[in-house]
Amino acid sequence: MIAQHALVLNLHQPSGNLDDLLAHNEWEAKEILYALDRIPRSLWGYEDLARVHLSLSGTLLETLSNPDFQKRVYGIVDCGTLLWRLQNHDLFEMLGTGYYHPVLPLIPEADRSEHLHRWLGIAHHLFWRPRFDGFWPPEMGFSMDMIPLLRAHGYRYVMVDSEQVEAVTTMSWQELRYRPHIARYGKDELIVVVRDRDLSNAQESGMEVDWFLNEVAERTKWCDFPPLVTTCTDGENGGWFRNTTSGANFWSAFYQPLMERVRAGKAGMSPTFISDYLKVHGAQGEVRVHTGAWNTGWHDGRGFVQWTGSQAQKDGLAALAEVSAALHAARRRAAAERPDDGDLAGLIEAALWHLLRAETSCNFFWGEAWVPRSTADLDVAREALAQVEARLGPALNPAQESARPSVPPSVSESAPLAGGSIGAPPQIPQS
C-alpha cells in the first residue's frame, strides 16, 4: 500500500512577542518572520503535489493582521501578502486551535469555549473558509472531556500524540498509529488522527529524504490498508526551520526534494490532506486518548510536567481557576440583572480578555520565568472584576433570587457581552 503523508505545522507567537523581539533581538524576530514567509514561497511550483496543514494561534494571526505591525515589518516581510497566500486551498488545510494557545486541559472548562470561539472569529475573517474540519490542541494537550466541546464548534477530527493513544477495539501496532480512529465521550464522538512521535522528532531536528522514505516504508510494510503517516512539529521554531541558507532548512533540504521524488514516482508515498483521506477511507476502530501533551525537549508530555512542575507554576494555574470562577459568576449575574449596561459589559470583556491571555501556554512552559506574565494579566483582570462586582452590588439571597423575574430568552450567557475577539481590550474605567 502507498503511504499517505500528512504534514502538520504549528505556528504560534505569544501576544507582543514579535514586537518585543524587534526591539531587543531583531535578528531572531527576522528569523521567525522569514520562516513564516518561507512556507508558501517554498511550495510554488508544487501546487499539484504539496499538501500542508497549518495551525496558527489567534495571537499570531492578530499580530500579522495588525496594520501597525505590518507597517513596522514591511521590508522584512509583507504580512498582508503572506496572509493572502495562506488562503490557497490547494496547498493548505487550516486547523482550528485556541486563540491564546492555552493547554486546554489545564485551564477552567468555562474558558475553553472562549478560546475556540475567538479563534474561529479571526480565522473566518482572514482565511475566508466556511468551516475548519480539524483541530490542533495547543501543545497537543488533550483530554477526552474536550470531545463534546470540539464537536459543538464544528470540528470533525483532532490531532493527538501516538504515545497517548490506547486501543479499545483490537488492532495492530500499525493500525493504531497509521489509521484514524473514533474516540467517544458520553454521547459524543470525534475522529482522532495520530501523530507519529518518532518521525515527528526527526522532522523537528532535521532529516534526509532517503532516511524518511525508508523509515516510512519499514513502518508501514505490513499494512493491509492505506496508511496515514502524520508528522507534526512547530513550523517556525528551531534552526532547521529558521535557517535562512538555501539547501540547509526543512523546505529546501527536505520538503522540496521530497516533492521531486513524488513527482518522479520514486517516493513510495504521496502527500495528502487529512480531510481528503477521511473522505475516501474514513476512520476505523475505537481508541481512548490518555490525558497529556506532546513531548518537549525536557518531558514526554505525561502529567503536563512541563507546565506544572514547580510550585510557582501550580500556584499560577490555581490563580487562573480562582479568577475564572469569580468572573464567570459575575458575568452570569450581569446577564441576568443588568443585560443593557454597556459600561458593565465593557468591564467584563476587559477582565475576560486578560484572563484568557494569562492562560497562554508559554507563560507556564518556561519553568517559572514567564509565570509573572500570567500574574500581571490576572492583576488587571482582578481590578476590572472588582469594579464589576462594585457595580452589581451584593449578590441576592435565595429568597430574593426566587422572587426575581426570569431572564428574557434573548439574553445569552454564552455569548460575549461586549467587545470583539481581536485587538486590545476595552479600557478599564478608574473607580
KAJOCOR-V36324 format. One record per helix or strand. SS is the DSSP state (~ for helix, > for strand). FROM is the first residue (numbers start at 1). TO is the last residue. If there is no record, write none. Layout:
BEGIN
ss & from & to
SS & FROM & TO
SS & FROM & TO
END
This chain:
BEGIN
ss & from & to
> & 3 & 11
~ & 17 & 24
~ & 26 & 42
> & 52 & 56
~ & 58 & 64
~ & 67 & 73
~ & 79 & 85
> & 92 & 94
> & 96 & 96
~ & 104 & 106
~ & 109 & 127
> & 134 & 135
~ & 138 & 140
> & 142 & 142
~ & 144 & 152
> & 157 & 161
~ & 162 & 164
> & 165 & 167
~ & 173 & 178
> & 181 & 185
> & 188 & 195
~ & 197 & 205
~ & 209 & 220
> & 228 & 234
~ & 239 & 242
~ & 250 & 263
> & 269 & 271
~ & 274 & 281
> & 286 & 289
> & 292 & 292
> & 302 & 302
~ & 305 & 308
~ & 311 & 337
~ & 342 & 358
~ & 362 & 365
~ & 371 & 392
~ & 398 & 403
END
